[in-house]
Amino acid sequence: MRRIAGGRKAALDFGAVSHPALGLPPLDPSTGLPVAAAHLKAARERLGARALEIAIDLDPTINEHNDENGLRLLLRDTEILIDQVADSIATGSVAAIQSWAEQASVIYRRRRVPMDNVIALCEGLREASQAVLAPAERSASDLAIDTAIERFRWQRRLAGDARKRNRILQLIYKGA
């Protein structure tokens, strides 16, 4: 504690400790693999298109669930996903991508995109990013993608995407 005029004690003023009301300090983007993150961000558009192609190959129902506009939105979302994975690689922490996946699942629900399609998009990014990342850098990327997939699977379970709904039960619940 330091003293201010009049002999009173001042509040805690230490750079390593943030104020409790402000939360944690931001993550340092140079603690992880910033070069790998830069490679991902530089190839964002190419990787996004390739990841969507791979996702459609893995899960052909993506074309059934989305029209042309929906596919464009998914292509845009892959670029956001790449940015989140790159930030996670650069900081060496999965906290940001975990929070993003939680928030993005609400948007996908509103757009009526099944979580299985989003998981296929993440798997497509995993395959597509192998062309850009070195073998030693892939483990950090896989950890970030696995974290996002884990959160999307949790959201899938909550919303009932994991199983087909029984029509008789739906009729009973509707009260018709």
C-alpha positions as a Markdown table, in Angstrom:
| # | Residue | x | y | z |
|---|---|---|---|---|
| 1 | Met | 0.0 | 0.0 | 0.0 |
| 2 | Arg | 1.2 | 3.4 | -0.7 |
| 3 | Arg | 0.4 | 6.5 | 1.3 |
| 4 | Ile | -1.3 | 9.6 | 0.0 |
| 5 | Ala | -1.4 | 13.1 | 1.5 |
| 6 | Gly | -2.7 | 13.1 | 5.0 |
| 7 | Gly | -1.2 | 9.7 | 5.9 |
| 8 | Arg | -4.2 | 7.7 | 4.5 |
| 9 | Lys | -3.6 | 4.5 | 2.6 |
| 10 | Ala | -4.3 | 4.4 | -1.1 |
| 11 | Ala | -6.2 | 1.7 | -3.0 |
| 12 | Leu | -4.2 | -1.2 | -4.4 |
| 13 | Asp | -2.3 | 0.0 | -7.4 |
| 14 | Phe | -0.4 | -2.9 | -8.9 |
| 15 | Gly | -0.1 | -3.4 | -12.6 |
| 16 | Ala | -0.2 | -7.2 | -12.5 |
| 17 | Val | -3.5 | -7.3 | -10.7 |
| 18 | Ser | -6.5 | -5.8 | -12.5 |
| 19 | His | -9.4 | -4.3 | -10.7 |
| 20 | Pro | -11.9 | -6.9 | -9.7 |
| 21 | Ala | -14.8 | -5.1 | -11.5 |
| 22 | Leu | -12.9 | -5.0 | -14.8 |
| 23 | Gly | -12.2 | -8.7 | -15.0 |
| 24 | Leu | -9.0 | -10.3 | -16.2 |
| 25 | Pro | -6.4 | -8.5 | -18.3 |
| 26 | Pro | -6.5 | -9.3 | -22.0 |
| 27 | Leu | -4.6 | -12.3 | -23.3 |
| 28 | Asp | -1.2 | -11.6 | -24.7 |
| 29 | Pro | -1.2 | -12.5 | -28.5 |
| 30 | Ser | 2.5 | -13.3 | -28.5 |
| 31 | Thr | 2.5 | -16.1 | -25.8 |
| 32 | Gly | 1.4 | -18.9 | -28.1 |
| 33 | Leu | 2.3 | -19.3 | -31.8 |
| 34 | Pro | 1.8 | -15.9 | -33.4 |
| 35 | Val | 3.5 | -17.0 | -36.7 |
| 36 | Ala | 1.0 | -19.8 | -37.2 |
| 37 | Ala | -1.9 | -17.5 | -36.4 |
| 38 | Ala | -0.6 | -15.1 | -39.0 |
| 39 | His | -0.4 | -17.9 | -41.6 |
| 40 | Leu | -4.1 | -18.8 | -40.9 |
| 41 | Lys | -5.3 | -15.2 | -41.1 |
| 42 | Ala | -3.3 | -14.6 | -44.3 |
| 43 | Ala | -5.0 | -17.6 | -46.0 |
| 44 | Arg | -8.5 | -16.9 | -44.5 |
| 45 | Glu | -10.5 | -16.7 | -47.7 |
| 46 | Arg | -8.9 | -19.7 | -49.4 |
| 47 | Leu | -9.2 | -21.8 | -46.2 |
| 48 | Gly | -12.8 | -20.8 | -45.6 |
| 49 | Ala | -13.9 | -21.9 | -49.1 |
| 50 | Arg | -12.0 | -25.2 | -48.8 |
| 51 | Ala | -13.3 | -25.8 | -45.3 |
| 52 | Leu | -16.9 | -25.4 | -46.6 |
| 53 | Glu | -16.2 | -27.8 | -49.5 |
| 54 | Ile | -14.9 | -30.4 | -47.1 |
| 55 | Ala | -17.8 | -29.9 | -44.7 |
| 56 | Ile | -20.3 | -30.4 | -47.5 |
| 57 | Asp | -18.4 | -33.6 | -48.5 |
| 58 | Leu | -18.6 | -34.8 | -44.9 |
| 59 | Asp | -22.2 | -33.8 | -44.3 |
| 60 | Pro | -24.3 | -33.6 | -47.6 |
| 61 | Thr | -27.3 | -32.4 | -45.6 |
| 62 | Ile | -25.7 | -29.0 | -45.4 |
| 63 | Asn | -27.0 | -28.3 | -48.9 |
| 64 | Glu | -30.5 | -29.5 | -47.8 |
| 65 | His | -30.6 | -27.2 | -44.8 |
| 66 | Asn | -29.3 | -24.1 | -46.5 |
| 67 | Asp | -30.2 | -22.3 | -49.7 |
| 68 | Glu | -27.6 | -20.2 | -51.6 |
| 69 | Asn | -27.9 | -17.3 | -49.1 |
| 70 | Gly | -27.4 | -19.8 | -46.2 |
| 71 | Leu | -24.2 | -21.2 | -47.8 |
| 72 | Arg | -22.9 | -17.7 | -48.2 |
| 73 | Leu | -23.5 | -17.0 | -44.6 |
| 74 | Leu | -21.7 | -20.3 | -43.7 |
| 75 | Leu | -18.8 | -19.2 | -45.9 |
| 76 | Arg | -18.6 | -15.9 | -44.0 |
| 77 | Asp | -18.8 | -17.8 | -40.7 |
| 78 | Thr | -15.8 | -19.9 | -41.6 |
| 79 | Glu | -13.7 | -16.8 | -41.9 |
| 80 | Ile | -14.8 | -15.8 | -38.4 |
| 81 | Leu | -14.1 | -19.3 | -37.2 |
| 82 | Ile | -10.6 | -19.1 | -38.7 |
| 83 | Asp | -10.0 | -15.8 | -36.9 |
| 84 | Gln | -11.1 | -17.3 | -33.6 |
| 85 | Val | -8.8 | -20.3 | -34.1 |
| 86 | Ala | -5.9 | -18.0 | -35.0 |
| 87 | Asp | -6.5 | -15.9 | -31.9 |
| 88 | Ser | -6.5 | -19.0 | -29.8 |
| 89 | Ile | -3.3 | -20.2 | -31.4 |
| 90 | Ala | -1.7 | -16.8 | -30.9 |
| 91 | Thr | -2.6 | -16.5 | -27.3 |
| 92 | Gly | -2.1 | -20.1 | -26.3 |
| 93 | Ser | -5.5 | -20.2 | -24.6 |
| 94 | Val | -8.8 | -21.7 | -25.6 |
| 95 | Ala | -10.9 | -19.4 | -23.4 |
| 96 | Ala | -11.8 | -17.0 | -26.3 |
| 97 | Ile | -12.9 | -19.7 | -28.8 |
| 98 | Gln | -14.9 | -21.4 | -26.1 |
| 99 | Ser | -16.8 | -18.2 | -25.3 |
| 100 | Trp | -17.2 | -17.5 | -29.0 |
| 101 | Ala | -18.7 | -20.9 | -29.6 |
| 102 | Glu | -21.2 | -20.4 | -26.8 |
| 103 | Gln | -22.3 | -17.1 | -28.3 |
| 104 | Ala | -22.3 | -18.3 | -31.9 |
| 105 | Ser | -24.5 | -21.2 | -31.2 |
| 106 | Val | -27.4 | -18.8 | -30.4 |
| 107 | Ile | -27.0 | -17.2 | -33.8 |
| 108 | Tyr | -27.0 | -20.5 | -35.5 |
| 109 | Arg | -30.2 | -21.5 | -33.6 |
| 110 | Arg | -31.8 | -18.3 | -34.8 |
| 111 | Arg | -30.8 | -19.0 | -38.4 |
| 112 | Arg | -32.0 | -22.6 | -38.0 |
| 113 | Val | -28.6 | -24.1 | -38.7 |
| 114 | Pro | -28.2 | -27.5 | -37.1 |
| 115 | Met | -25.2 | -27.9 | -34.8 |
| 116 | Asp | -24.1 | -30.9 | -36.8 |
| 117 | Asn | -23.5 | -28.7 | -39.8 |
| 118 | Val | -21.4 | -26.3 | -37.7 |
| 119 | Ile | -19.4 | -29.3 | -36.4 |
| 120 | Ala | -18.8 | -30.5 | -39.9 |
| 121 | Leu | -17.6 | -26.9 | -40.7 |
| 122 | Cys | -15.1 | -27.2 | -37.9 |
| 123 | Glu | -13.9 | -30.6 | -39.1 |
| 124 | Gly | -13.5 | -29.1 | -42.6 |
| 125 | Leu | -11.4 | -26.3 | -41.2 |
| 126 | Arg | -9.2 | -28.9 | -39.4 |
| 127 | Glu | -8.5 | -30.6 | -42.7 |
| 128 | Ala | -8.1 | -27.4 | -44.7 |
| 129 | Ser | -5.7 | -25.9 | -42.2 |
| 130 | Gln | -3.2 | -28.7 | -42.7 |
| 131 | Ala | -2.1 | -27.1 | -45.9 |
| 132 | Val | -1.1 | -23.9 | -44.1 |
| 133 | Leu | 0.2 | -25.1 | -40.7 |
| 134 | Ala | 3.3 | -27.0 | -39.9 |
| 135 | Pro | 3.0 | -30.4 | -38.2 |
| 136 | Ala | 4.2 | -28.9 | -34.9 |
| 137 | Glu | 1.6 | -26.1 | -35.1 |
| 138 | Arg | -1.4 | -28.4 | -35.8 |
| 139 | Ser | -1.8 | -29.6 | -32.2 |
| 140 | Ala | -2.6 | -26.0 | -31.1 |
| 141 | Ser | -5.1 | -25.7 | -33.9 |
| 142 | Asp | -6.6 | -29.1 | -33.1 |
| 143 | Leu | -7.0 | -28.1 | -29.5 |
| 144 | Ala | -8.9 | -24.9 | -30.4 |
| 145 | Ile | -11.1 | -26.7 | -32.9 |
| 146 | Asp | -11.8 | -29.5 | -30.4 |
| 147 | Thr | -12.9 | -26.9 | -27.9 |
| 148 | Ala | -15.3 | -25.3 | -30.3 |
| 149 | Ile | -16.7 | -28.7 | -31.3 |
| 150 | Glu | -17.2 | -29.7 | -27.7 |
| 151 | Arg | -19.2 | -26.5 | -27.1 |
| 152 | Phe | -21.3 | -27.0 | -30.3 |
| 153 | Arg | -22.0 | -30.7 | -29.2 |
| 154 | Trp | -23.2 | -29.4 | -25.9 |
| 155 | Gln | -25.5 | -27.0 | -27.6 |
| 156 | Arg | -26.7 | -29.7 | -29.9 |
| 157 | Arg | -27.7 | -31.8 | -27.0 |
| 158 | Leu | -29.6 | -29.0 | -25.4 |
| 159 | Ala | -31.6 | -28.2 | -28.5 |
| 160 | Gly | -32.4 | -31.7 | -29.5 |
| 161 | Asp | -30.3 | -31.9 | -32.7 |
| 162 | Ala | -28.8 | -35.2 | -31.7 |
| 163 | Arg | -32.0 | -37.2 | -32.4 |
| 164 | Lys | -35.1 | -37.0 | -34.6 |
| 165 | Arg | -38.2 | -35.9 | -32.9 |
| 166 | Asn | -41.1 | -38.3 | -32.5 |
| 167 | Arg | -44.1 | -36.9 | -34.4 |
| 168 | Ile | -46.6 | -38.4 | -32.0 |
| 169 | Leu | -45.0 | -36.7 | -29.0 |
| 170 | Gln | -44.8 | -33.5 | -30.9 |
| 171 | Leu | -48.5 | -33.7 | -31.6 |
| 172 | Ile | -49.2 | -34.4 | -27.8 |
| 173 | Tyr | -47.0 | -31.4 | -26.8 |
| 174 | Lys | -48.7 | -29.1 | -29.2 |
| 175 | Gly | -52.0 | -30.1 | -27.7 |
| 176 | Ala | -53.7 | -30.7 | -31.0 |
